[in-house]
Amino acid sequence: MVEMSDTISFIEKLAERRSQLIQRAEDATTEGERQHWLEVAEQLQIMIHLHTTPIAA
């Protein structure tokens, strides 16, 4: 069974990675590269949301 601390650690790592990707987008040299990193960051944001939103019974 997954411990709550493991889940929190996973979410924190996703958030950290998302921040790194946003920084990559800001540092991008082309619009295509910038858009790519923003899309990946958005996917991570969705994963974070799915792991932090309570499930309705």
N, C-alpha and C positions, 0 to 999 in steps of 0.2 A: 504494500500500500504506500502511496506517495505521502510523505510528510508535508505538513503545511510549510515548514521552513524550506523544503526543497522547491515548493511551488513559488514561494516568495523570491527565492534566489533566482529561479528561472525567469520570473517576470522582471526582476531587476536587471538581469543580463540582457533581456530583450530590449528594455528601455535604454540601457547603455549603448547597445549596438545601434538602436534607432538614432540616438544622438550622434553617433559616429557617422552614420549614413547621411544625416542632414548636413553635417559638416563637410562631407565629401561633395554633396550637392552644391554647397556654397562655394567650394573650391574648384568646381568643375570648369573646364575650359571651353566646353561646347554646350549648347542647349540640350542636345540629345543625351549627353552624359549627365547633365543636371537632372533632366526629367527621369532618367533611369534610376538614379539614387533616390529621388523623391518617391518614386513608385515603390521601390523596395522598402523604404522607410514607412510608407503607408501600409504595406502588407504587414509589417511588424506591429504597427499600431493596431491593426485589426486583431492580430494574435493576442496582444496585450489586453485588448478589450474583451475578447472571448474568455480569457483566463481570469478576468477580474469582475465580470458581470455575473451576479447570482442567477442560477438556473431556476426558472419558474416551475413549480411542481404541478 
